[in-house]
Amino acid sequence: MTPAAQPPFSLYPELDATALGAFVSALESGDVTGLPPARAAEVAEARALTVFTRAKVTGADGDLLDAALWRHTGAQPRPVIVMPSPWTSLGWLAYAVQATLFAARGYNVLAYSARGFAGSEGQVEVAGPLDIADGSRALDHVIERSTGPVTRVGFLGDSYGSGISQLVAAHDTRVDAVVALSTWGDLGEAFHENSTRHVAAVQALLKAAAKARLSPQTQSVFDNVLTGRDIRGVLRWAEVRSPFSHVKELNRRQVPVFFSHAWHETLFPANQTLRMFNELTGPKRLALSIGDHSGPEMSGVLGLPNRIWTDAHRWFDHHLKGVDNGIDGEGQFVGEVMWSRTLESRPTWPSATEHLQRFHLADGGELGPDAEAGWTATVLCGMDTPATVADKVVQSGYAEMAGRPKAYLTEDIDRTVAAVWTADPAAETVRLRGTPRLRVTYRAANPGSTFVAYLFDTAPDGTAHLITHAPFSDLESPPDSLISADIDLQATAYDVQRGHRLMLVIDARDPFYADANLPRATLAFTSPEATPSYLELPLG
């Protein structure tokens, strides 16, 4: 028997191309046979209010971009929304339902497939200058076809389209507001965090773009991330494509920006987006949720109730239509707490952290209040442990959203290939809110070293859930050097229950990251008296 063919890898496994295609066919024909009642009602409303057409936008260099336009007739002034596509072979089709909902609320909407994807010509440049020019050409297209005056302009994107949206807004002064879902701020940090290459993320991007047409430069950069060649060139390439590099332009015009992100994001880890968010000085809002890349907003892409998309609509209604819906007074930050799913709003991101608590790494594997010098914990390189970032890029996040976060068996972590420190059982709930920080010193026997630090919530039975983590690599120190690592773990909102223990695990290998260690080399962690090793926790 021939085994069933595996579906192509997607960063958006819940997207149903058949259902989205049927929805668009109904928009064109009016025949809603087979559509769920809610989708059929949306089609009927959109057809009564707007004209839906497929389109070709003339992009940069004359390349034709596949697109769809939802256009109102009449001379009434209206706002416009432009939606660059995610990193998917579906192109603009991924936005079909949400674009229809925006159109029904009075917007003229253009959704388009980014160059090199789906039916668009050109090659994938990864939010390069041609993509920015394409966004402006797409805006030209919808303005030219609007029968009434265009009042204000918004750009909205998920994933790939979110980065393009920020960059277009930074370069095109006509853009008045941005919604960026599962986005990036610093692409260089997303690919090369603490000098550690994010190889699993780039492999996933390549697999998801199997049907796309990558430019030679894009292919070369991705190959270099995987192999470690010309990393300085990679970072120069990423800088141009990082909204963080252009934040002054956004701030000069005080462009309102709404971000949505996931705590356990494996493609664009949260800290680099937070850095961008903190630099914005205009109206801004950030939602951080349980899950992984695009997971928190995915049900809304399919037309189901979704708080992220509800806020996206409210953001544009307020900033593009002037609706007094209260979103400007609800605080800049809202976080979903692991694993209670409680939503907590704060005036700002820094205000989520009320004070810091320091745990020192001590001899005997203790996390305690007092610094202790002179000990050594040796880790053997070249072997993985059960402590890992996730089982699968993106897909593990859906299990978290369903209430099934990965359970780690801490007794299976081999203490010869990992160093482990554990705190006393919590006397009361420990409310982690913010960005944990780790300072640790180690001696590497060989040139080039990597470690990954994981912070776990460990139950009395020894099972654990991952709170956060971060990698670190040193690529320049000579052999037998004493190396000091001072790093931020990824931001978190996590409640450690009474009786549970915090556990810090450091090992030398994780399949998500490049490994600079030599096989069978050792890393000897210690705590010098002058610079003690510690874990600093944000409490709120």
C-alpha positions as CSV (number, residue, x, y, z in Angstrom):
1,M,0.0,0.0,0.0
2,T,1.3,3.4,-0.9
3,P,1.6,5.7,2.1
4,A,-0.6,8.8,2.0
5,A,1.1,11.9,0.8
6,Q,2.1,14.3,3.5
7,P,0.6,17.8,3.2
8,P,3.2,20.5,2.5
9,F,4.7,22.2,5.5
10,S,2.9,25.4,6.5
11,L,3.5,28.0,9.2
12,Y,-0.3,28.2,9.3
13,P,-1.5,24.6,9.7
14,E,-5.1,25.5,10.5
15,L,-5.6,27.5,7.3
16,D,-8.0,25.6,5.0
17,A,-7.3,26.6,1.4
18,T,-10.4,24.8,0.1
19,A,-12.7,26.7,2.5
20,L,-11.1,30.0,1.8
21,G,-11.3,29.3,-1.9
22,A,-15.0,28.5,-1.6
23,F,-15.5,31.8,0.3
24,V,-13.9,33.8,-2.4
25,S,-15.9,32.0,-5.1
26,A,-19.1,32.9,-3.2
27,L,-18.0,36.6,-3.1
28,E,-17.6,36.5,-6.9
29,S,-20.8,34.5,-7.8
30,G,-23.2,35.1,-4.9
31,D,-23.7,31.3,-4.6
32,V,-23.2,30.5,-0.9
33,T,-24.2,26.9,-1.2
34,G,-22.0,24.8,1.2
35,L,-20.8,27.7,3.2
36,P,-21.3,27.8,7.0
37,P,-24.2,30.1,7.9
38,A,-21.9,32.8,9.4
39,R,-19.7,32.9,6.3
40,A,-22.7,32.9,4.0
41,A,-24.1,35.9,5.9
42,E,-20.7,37.7,5.6
43,V,-20.7,37.1,1.8
44,A,-24.2,38.4,1.5
45,E,-23.5,41.6,3.4
46,A,-20.2,42.3,1.6
47,R,-21.9,41.8,-1.8
48,A,-24.7,44.2,-0.8
49,L,-22.2,46.9,0.2
50,T,-19.1,46.4,-2.0
51,V,-17.8,45.3,-5.3
52,F,-15.3,42.4,-5.0
53,T,-12.8,41.9,-7.9
54,R,-9.5,40.1,-8.4
55,A,-6.8,42.4,-9.4
56,K,-3.2,42.7,-10.6
57,V,-1.2,45.5,-9.0
58,T,1.8,46.8,-10.9
59,G,4.6,46.6,-8.4
60,A,8.2,47.7,-8.3
61,D,10.1,46.9,-11.5
62,G,6.8,46.3,-13.3
63,D,6.2,43.0,-11.6
64,L,2.5,42.1,-11.4
65,L,1.2,41.3,-7.9
66,D,-1.8,39.1,-7.5
67,A,-4.4,40.9,-5.4
68,A,-8.1,41.3,-4.5
69,L,-10.0,44.5,-4.0
70,W,-13.1,45.1,-1.9
71,R,-14.4,48.5,-3.1
72,H,-17.4,50.6,-2.1
73,T,-19.3,52.6,-4.8
74,G,-20.4,56.2,-4.4
75,A,-18.6,59.4,-3.5
76,Q,-18.6,59.0,0.3
77,P,-15.1,59.6,1.9
78,R,-13.7,56.3,3.2
79,P,-10.5,54.9,4.9
80,V,-8.4,52.3,3.1
81,I,-6.7,49.2,4.4
82,V,-3.9,47.4,2.6
83,M,-2.9,43.8,3.6
84,P,0.4,42.3,2.4
85,S,0.3,38.5,2.6
86,P,1.8,36.2,5.1
87,W,4.7,33.7,4.3
88,T,2.5,31.2,2.5
89,S,1.7,29.9,-0.9
90,L,-1.9,30.9,-0.3
91,G,-0.9,34.6,-0.8
92,W,-3.7,37.1,-0.3
93,L,-6.3,34.3,0.0
94,A,-5.3,33.9,3.7
95,Y,-7.0,37.3,4.3
96,A,-10.2,36.7,2.4
97,V,-12.5,36.5,5.4
98,Q,-11.0,39.3,7.4
99,A,-10.7,41.6,4.4
100,T,-14.4,41.0,3.8
101,L,-15.2,41.9,7.5
102,F,-13.3,45.1,7.2
103,A,-15.0,46.0,3.9
104,A,-18.4,45.4,5.6
105,R,-17.4,48.0,8.2
106,G,-16.9,50.7,5.6
107,Y,-13.3,50.3,4.5
108,N,-12.0,49.9,1.0
109,V,-9.6,47.0,1.2
110,L,-6.8,45.6,-1.0
111,A,-5.1,42.4,-0.1
112,Y,-2.1,41.3,-2.2
113,S,0.4,38.4,-2.4
114,A,3.9,39.5,-1.7
115,R,6.3,39.3,-4.6
116,G,7.5,35.7,-5.3
117,F,4.5,34.1,-3.5
118,A,1.4,32.5,-5.0
119,G,0.3,34.3,-8.2
120,S,2.6,37.3,-7.8
121,E,5.6,37.9,-10.1
122,G,9.1,38.7,-8.9
123,Q,11.2,37.0,-6.3
124,V,11.1,36.9,-2.5
125,E,13.2,39.7,-1.1
126,V,12.2,39.3,2.5
127,A,10.8,42.8,3.1
128,G,13.5,44.5,1.1
129,P,13.3,47.8,-0.8
130,L,11.2,46.2,-3.6
131,D,8.7,44.9,-1.1
132,I,8.4,48.4,0.4
133,A,7.9,49.9,-3.0
134,D,5.3,47.2,-3.8
135,G,3.3,48.3,-0.7
136,S,3.2,51.9,-1.9
137,R,2.2,50.7,-5.4
138,A,-0.6,48.6,-3.8
139,L,-1.8,51.7,-2.0
140,D,-1.7,53.7,-5.2
141,H,-3.9,51.0,-6.8
142,V,-6.7,51.1,-4.3
143,I,-6.6,54.9,-4.1
144,E,-6.9,55.3,-7.9
145,R,-9.9,52.9,-7.8
146,S,-11.7,54.5,-4.9
147,T,-14.8,56.5,-6.1
148,G,-14.7,58.8,-3.1
149,P,-12.0,60.6,-1.2
150,V,-9.6,58.5,0.9
151,T,-9.6,59.8,4.4
152,R,-7.0,57.7,6.1
153,V,-4.8,54.6,5.4
154,G,-4.0,51.5,7.4
155,F,-1.6,48.7,6.7
156,L,-2.3,45.3,8.3
157,G,-0.2,42.1,8.0
158,D,0.2,38.8,9.7
159,S,3.7,37.3,10.0
160,Y,5.6,38.3,6.8
161,G,3.0,40.8,5.9
162,S,3.4,42.4,9.3
163,G,7.0,43.3,8.8
164,I,6.3,44.7,5.4
165,S,3.4,46.8,6.8
166,Q,5.7,48.4,9.4
167,L,8.4,49.1,6.8
168,V,5.9,50.6,4.3
169,A,4.5,52.8,7.1
170,A,8.0,54.0,7.9
171,H,8.7,55.0,4.3
172,D,5.3,56.1,3.0
173,T,3.9,59.2,4.8
174,R,0.4,58.4,3.6
175,V,0.1,55.5,6.1
176,D,-1.7,56.5,9.2
177,A,-1.9,53.3,11.4
178,V,-0.5,49.8,11.4
179,V,-1.6,46.4,12.7
180,A,1.3,43.9,12.9
181,L,0.5,40.4,14.0
182,S,3.2,37.9,14.9
183,T,5.8,40.3,13.7
184,W,9.5,41.2,14.0
185,G,11.3,44.3,15.1
186,D,14.9,43.3,14.6
187,L,15.3,40.5,12.0
188,G,19.0,40.2,12.8
189,E,18.3,39.3,16.5
190,A,15.5,37.0,15.4
191,F,18.0,35.0,13.3
192,H,21.1,35.5,15.4
193,E,20.2,35.8,19.1
194,N,23.1,36.2,21.5
195,S,25.5,35.2,18.6
196,T,23.5,31.9,18.2
197,R,22.0,31.1,14.8
198,H,18.3,30.1,14.8
199,V,18.6,27.3,12.4
200,A,15.3,25.6,13.0
201,A,13.4,28.9,12.3
202,V,15.2,29.4,9.0
203,Q,14.7,25.7,8.0
204,A,11.0,26.2,8.7
205,L,10.9,29.4,6.6
206,L,12.5,27.6,3.7
207,K,10.1,24.6,3.9
208,A,7.1,26.9,4.1
209,A,8.4,28.7,1.0
210,A,9.0,25.6,-1.1
211,K,6.6,26.9,-3.8
212,A,7.9,30.4,-3.7
213,R,10.6,31.9,-5.8
214,L,13.4,33.1,-3.6
215,S,15.8,35.7,-5.0
216,P,19.4,34.5,-5.1
217,Q,20.3,36.9,-2.3
218,T,17.5,35.6,-0.1
219,Q,18.6,32.0,-0.7
220,S,22.2,32.9,0.0
221,V,21.4,34.6,3.2
222,F,19.3,31.7,4.5
223,D,22.0,29.3,3.5
224,N,24.5,31.4,5.4
225,V,22.4,31.3,8.6
226,L,22.3,27.6,8.3
227,T,26.0,27.1,7.7
228,G,27.4,30.0,9.7
229,R,29.1,31.7,6.7
230,D,29.3,35.5,6.4
231,I,27.2,36.3,9.5
232,R,28.2,40.0,9.3
233,G,26.7,40.1,5.8
234,V,23.5,38.4,7.1
235,L,23.2,41.1,9.8
236,R,23.8,43.9,7.3
237,W,21.0,42.4,5.1
238,A,18.7,42.0,8.1
239,E,19.3,45.6,9.4
240,V,17.7,47.1,6.3
241,R,14.7,44.8,6.7
242,S,14.2,45.5,10.4
243,P,11.5,48.0,11.4
244,F,13.7,48.8,14.4
245,S,16.2,50.5,12.0
246,H,13.4,52.8,10.8
247,V,11.6,53.5,14.1
248,K,12.6,57.2,14.0
249,E,10.4,57.6,10.9
250,L,7.4,56.0,12.6
251,N,8.0,58.2,15.7
252,R,8.4,61.4,13.8
253,R,4.8,61.0,12.5
254,Q,3.5,59.3,15.7
255,V,2.1,56.4,13.7
256,P,-0.2,54.2,15.9
257,V,1.0,50.6,15.9
258,F,-0.7,47.5,17.3
259,F,1.4,44.4,17.9
260,S,0.3,40.9,18.6
261,H,2.8,38.2,19.6
262,A,3.1,34.8,21.3
263,W,5.2,34.1,24.4
264,H,6.7,30.9,23.0
265,E,7.3,32.3,19.5
266,T,9.9,30.2,17.7
267,L,10.3,32.2,14.5
268,F,10.5,35.8,15.9
269,P,11.1,35.5,19.6
270,A,9.3,38.1,21.7
271,N,12.2,40.1,23.0
272,Q,13.3,41.6,19.7
273,T,9.7,42.7,19.0
274,L,9.5,44.1,22.6
275,R,12.6,46.2,21.9
276,M,10.9,47.7,18.9
277,F,7.7,48.3,20.8
278,N,9.5,50.0,23.6
279,E,11.1,52.4,21.2
280,L,7.8,53.5,19.6
281,T,6.6,56.9,21.0
282,G,3.3,57.2,19.3
283,P,0.0,55.4,20.2
284,K,0.8,51.7,20.7
285,R,-0.6,48.5,22.0
286,L,0.9,45.0,22.5
287,A,-0.9,41.7,23.1
288,L,1.2,38.8,24.2
289,S,-0.5,35.4,24.3
290,I,-0.1,31.7,24.9
291,G,1.1,29.9,21.8
292,D,3.6,30.2,18.9
293,H,3.8,32.0,15.6
294,S,0.4,33.3,14.3
295,G,-1.4,30.8,16.6
296,P,-3.2,33.4,18.8
297,E,-4.8,35.1,15.8
298,M,-5.3,32.1,13.6
299,S,-9.0,31.3,14.5
300,G,-9.8,34.9,13.5
301,V,-8.2,34.4,10.1
302,L,-10.8,31.7,9.5
303,G,-13.6,34.0,10.6
304,L,-14.1,32.6,14.1
305,P,-14.4,34.9,17.2
306,N,-10.9,36.0,18.1
307,R,-9.8,38.8,20.6
308,I,-6.7,39.7,18.6
309,W,-8.7,40.4,15.5
310,T,-11.4,42.2,17.5
311,D,-8.7,44.5,18.8
312,A,-7.3,44.9,15.3
313,H,-10.7,46.1,14.1
314,R,-11.1,48.4,17.1
315,W,-7.5,49.8,16.5
316,F,-8.3,50.8,13.0
317,D,-11.9,52.0,13.8
318,H,-10.3,54.3,16.4
319,H,-7.3,55.5,14.5
320,L,-8.7,55.5,10.9
321,K,-12.4,56.3,11.5
322,G,-12.2,58.3,14.8
323,V,-14.5,55.9,16.6
324,D,-14.4,56.5,20.4
325,N,-14.3,52.8,21.4
326,G,-12.0,53.1,24.4
327,I,-9.1,51.1,23.0
328,D,-6.8,54.1,23.5
329,G,-7.5,54.1,27.3
330,E,-7.1,50.3,27.9
331,G,-3.3,50.4,28.5
332,Q,-0.4,49.7,26.1
333,F,0.0,46.1,27.2
334,V,-2.3,43.1,27.6
335,G,-0.8,39.7,28.5
336,E,-2.3,36.2,28.7
337,V,-1.0,34.4,31.7
338,M,0.3,30.9,31.4
339,W,-1.5,28.6,32.0
340,S,-4.6,30.2,33.5
341,R,-5.3,32.2,30.4
342,T,-6.1,35.2,32.6
343,L,-5.8,38.5,30.6
344,E,-3.9,41.3,32.4
345,S,-3.8,44.8,31.2
346,R,-1.0,47.3,32.2
347,P,-0.4,50.9,31.3
348,T,3.0,50.1,29.8
349,W,5.1,47.0,29.3
350,P,7.7,48.0,32.0
351,S,4.9,48.4,34.5
352,A,4.1,44.7,34.3
353,T,7.2,44.1,36.4
354,E,6.8,45.5,39.9
355,H,10.1,44.3,41.5
356,L,13.0,41.9,40.9
357,Q,14.1,38.9,42.9
358,R,17.6,37.4,42.5
359,F,18.4,33.7,42.9
360,H,22.1,32.8,43.1
361,L,23.4,29.7,41.4
362,A,25.0,27.7,44.2
363,D,26.9,24.5,44.8
364,G,24.8,21.3,45.0
365,G,22.3,22.6,42.4
366,E,20.5,25.1,44.6
367,L,18.9,28.4,43.6
368,G,19.1,30.5,46.7
369,P,19.3,34.0,48.1
370,D,23.1,34.0,48.8
371,A,26.0,34.2,46.4
372,E,28.4,31.3,46.7
373,A,31.8,31.2,45.0
374,G,34.2,28.4,44.2
375,W,31.9,25.7,42.8
376,T,32.0,24.1,39.4
377,A,29.3,22.3,37.4
378,T,30.6,20.6,34.3
379,V,28.5,20.0,31.2
380,L,29.5,17.5,28.4
381,C,28.9,18.9,24.9
382,G,27.5,17.1,21.9
383,M,24.5,15.5,23.4
384,D,20.9,16.8,23.7
385,T,18.7,16.4,26.8
386,P,15.0,16.3,27.3
387,A,15.2,20.0,27.9
388,T,14.3,21.5,24.5
389,V,12.6,24.6,23.2
390,A,9.7,22.7,21.7
391,D,9.0,19.5,19.8
392,K,8.1,21.3,16.5
393,V,8.3,24.9,15.2
394,V,4.9,26.6,15.4
395,Q,2.9,23.3,15.9
396,S,3.8,22.9,19.5
397,G,2.2,26.3,20.2
398,Y,-1.2,25.0,19.1
399,A,-1.0,22.3,21.8
400,E,-0.3,25.1,24.3
401,M,-3.3,27.0,23.1
402,A,-5.4,23.9,23.6
403,G,-4.3,23.6,27.2
404,R,-1.7,20.8,26.6
405,P,1.7,22.4,27.1
406,K,4.6,20.0,26.7
407,A,5.4,18.1,30.0
408,Y,9.1,17.5,30.7
409,L,10.3,14.7,32.9
410,T,13.0,16.4,34.9
411,E,14.3,13.1,36.2
412,D,15.3,12.1,32.7
413,I,17.7,15.1,32.4
414,D,21.2,13.6,32.5
415,R,23.2,15.7,35.0
416,T,26.4,14.8,33.1
417,V,25.2,16.7,30.0
418,A,23.2,19.4,31.8
419,A,23.7,21.6,34.8
420,V,20.6,21.9,37.0
421,W,19.7,24.3,39.8
422,T,16.4,24.2,41.8
423,A,14.8,26.6,44.2
424,D,12.8,25.7,47.3
425,P,9.1,25.0,46.8
426,A,7.2,28.2,46.4
427,A,5.4,29.2,49.6
428,E,2.8,31.2,47.6
429,T,2.1,31.7,43.9
430,V,5.1,33.3,42.1
431,R,3.9,35.8,39.5
432,L,6.6,36.1,36.9
433,R,5.9,39.2,34.8
434,G,8.5,40.6,32.5
435,T,12.0,39.6,31.2
436,P,14.1,37.2,33.4
437,R,17.9,37.8,33.3
438,L,20.7,35.3,33.7
439,R,24.3,36.0,34.5
440,V,26.6,33.0,34.5
441,T,30.3,32.4,34.1
442,Y,31.8,29.3,32.5
443,R,35.1,28.0,31.2
444,A,35.2,26.5,27.7
445,A,37.9,24.0,26.9
446,N,37.7,24.7,23.2
447,P,37.3,27.7,21.0
448,G,33.6,28.3,20.2
449,S,30.9,27.4,22.7
450,T,27.2,27.4,23.0
451,F,24.7,26.8,25.8
452,V,20.9,27.0,26.1
453,A,19.3,28.1,29.4
454,Y,15.8,26.9,30.2
455,L,13.6,28.0,33.1
456,F,11.1,25.4,34.2
457,D,8.1,25.3,36.5
458,T,8.5,21.9,38.3
459,A,5.6,20.2,40.0
460,P,6.0,18.0,43.1
461,D,5.9,14.9,41.0
462,G,8.9,16.0,38.9
463,T,7.1,16.9,35.8
464,A,7.8,20.4,34.4
465,H,6.6,23.0,32.0
466,L,8.8,25.4,30.2
467,I,8.5,29.0,31.3
468,T,11.1,30.6,29.1
469,H,14.6,30.1,27.7
470,A,17.5,31.7,25.7
471,P,20.6,30.5,23.9
472,F,24.1,32.0,24.1
473,S,27.2,31.5,22.0
474,D,30.8,32.7,22.3
475,L,32.6,32.5,19.0
476,E,35.8,34.6,19.7
477,S,37.4,33.6,23.0
478,P,40.5,31.4,22.9
479,P,40.5,27.9,24.4
480,D,40.3,27.6,28.2
481,S,38.9,31.1,28.6
482,L,36.6,32.2,31.4
483,I,33.5,33.6,29.7
484,S,30.8,35.7,31.3
485,A,27.4,35.5,29.8
486,D,24.8,38.2,30.8
487,I,21.6,37.5,28.8
488,D,17.9,38.1,28.9
489,L,15.7,35.1,28.7
490,Q,12.5,35.6,26.6
491,A,9.8,37.6,28.3
492,T,7.1,35.8,30.1
493,A,3.8,36.1,32.1
494,Y,3.7,32.9,34.2
495,D,2.2,31.9,37.5
496,V,4.3,29.3,39.4
497,Q,1.9,27.6,41.8
498,R,2.4,27.2,45.5
499,G,4.5,24.0,46.2
500,H,6.1,24.1,42.7
501,R,9.8,24.7,42.2
502,L,11.7,26.9,39.8
503,M,14.3,24.9,38.0
504,L,17.1,26.3,35.8
505,V,18.6,23.9,33.3
506,I,21.7,24.7,31.2
507,D,22.7,22.3,28.5
508,A,25.0,22.5,25.5
509,R,22.7,21.5,22.6
510,D,19.2,22.1,21.3
511,P,18.0,21.2,17.8
512,F,16.5,24.7,17.4
513,Y,20.0,26.3,17.4
514,A,23.4,26.1,15.8
515,D,26.0,24.4,18.1
516,A,29.4,26.0,18.2
517,N,30.7,23.3,20.6
518,L,33.1,20.6,19.6
519,P,31.8,17.1,20.3
520,R,32.8,15.8,23.8
521,A,34.1,19.2,24.8
522,T,33.1,20.5,28.2
523,L,31.7,23.7,29.6
524,A,32.5,24.3,33.3
525,F,30.0,26.7,34.9
526,T,31.1,28.5,38.0
527,S,30.5,31.6,40.1
528,P,33.4,34.0,40.7
529,E,33.4,36.0,43.9
530,A,33.6,39.3,42.0
531,T,30.8,38.5,39.5
532,P,28.5,35.8,41.0
533,S,26.2,33.8,38.8
534,Y,22.5,34.5,39.4
535,L,19.0,34.4,37.9
536,E,17.1,37.6,38.2
537,L,13.3,37.2,38.1
538,P,10.7,39.9,37.3
539,L,7.7,39.7,39.6
540,G,4.4,41.5,39.2
